Amino acid sequence: MKYGNEMPSTPSCQNKNESHSRAWQDGVAPPISPPTLNESEGEAAGKREQPESSEKKGKTPDFRIVQPGVGLDGRANYENVGAMWHNVSKAGADFYSLKIGNLKLLVFPNAKRE
């Protein structure tokens, strides 16, 4: 009696995938070659991704958020991780928008309410 999970093997696919299946049996993934692009495809993709120089991206942040670290040579380095912009609400209250990666936070002054 045959079960549905058995895979039929054909001689043509055994030769092509022999090294592939052997690598997986050893617990090692087979090497993957990177995709290749034609020069015209690469140039067209690059042109679409780059904005024009006359186009403005947005308001310059008032503060930069950096993460301190130490490089391989032992010197201190600071990696940019986010930014903070000053805003004014419709009611006239001052606040900041803090953005780190996909995280967006609103920052308000810690003023006492009466």
C-alpha positions in Angstrom: 0.0 0.0 0.0 1.4 3.4 -1.0 1.0 6.6 1.0 0.6 10.1 -0.4 3.8 11.4 1.1 6.1 9.2 -1.0 7.8 11.0 -3.8 8.5 9.2 -7.1 12.1 9.5 -8.2 13.1 9.7 -11.8 16.6 9.2 -13.2 16.6 12.6 -14.8 16.1 14.5 -11.5 18.4 12.2 -9.5 21.4 13.3 -11.6 20.6 17.0 -11.3 19.8 17.1 -7.7 22.3 14.5 -6.4 24.8 17.0 -5.0 21.9 19.2 -3.8 20.3 16.4 -1.8 23.6 15.1 -0.5 24.5 18.6 0.9 21.2 18.8 2.7 21.7 15.3 4.1 25.0 16.4 5.6 23.2 19.3 7.3 24.8 21.9 5.0 22.8 24.1 2.7 23.9 24.1 -0.9 25.6 27.3 -2.2 23.4 29.9 -3.8 24.7 32.1 -6.6 23.6 35.8 -6.5 21.2 36.9 -9.3 22.8 38.7 -12.3 21.5 41.8 -13.9 22.0 43.2 -17.4 23.6 46.6 -17.5 20.5 48.1 -18.9 18.3 46.6 -16.1 20.7 47.8 -13.4 20.8 51.3 -14.9 17.0 51.5 -15.2 16.5 50.3 -11.6 19.0 52.8 -10.3 17.4 55.7 -12.1 14.0 54.8 -10.7 15.2 54.6 -7.1 17.1 57.9 -7.0 15.0 61.1 -6.4 15.7 64.2 -8.4 18.0 66.8 -6.8 15.3 69.5 -7.1 12.9 67.4 -5.1 12.8 68.1 -1.3 12.6 65.2 1.0 11.2 67.0 4.0 12.0 69.3 6.9 15.5 68.9 8.3 15.4 67.3 11.8 16.1 69.5 14.8 18.0 66.7 16.6 19.8 63.6 15.5 19.5 60.4 17.5 22.8 58.5 17.7 23.9 55.2 19.3 27.4 55.2 20.8 29.7 52.3 20.1 33.3 51.2 19.8 34.9 50.4 16.5 37.3 47.6 15.8 40.2 50.0 16.2 39.0 51.0 19.7 37.8 54.4 18.8 34.4 55.7 19.7 31.9 55.9 16.9 28.3 57.1 16.7 25.7 55.5 14.4 22.7 57.5 13.3 19.5 55.6 14.4 16.9 58.3 14.2 15.9 62.0 14.4 13.6 64.4 16.3 11.5 67.3 14.8 9.9 70.2 16.7 6.2 70.6 16.0 3.3 72.8 17.2 -0.2 71.4 17.6 -3.3 73.1 16.4 -4.0 74.2 20.0 -0.5 75.8 20.1 1.3 73.3 22.3 4.9 72.5 21.5 6.0 68.9 21.1 8.6 66.8 19.3 8.2 63.8 17.0 10.9 61.2 17.7 11.5 58.6 15.0 13.9 55.6 15.4 13.6 53.1 12.6 9.9 52.2 12.2 9.1 53.5 15.7 7.5 56.9 15.9 6.9 58.6 19.3 5.6 62.0 20.4 7.6 63.8 23.1 5.9 66.4 25.3 7.5 68.7 28.0 6.9 67.5 31.5 5.1 70.7 32.7 2.9 70.7 35.7 -0.8 71.2 35.0 -2.9 73.5 37.2 
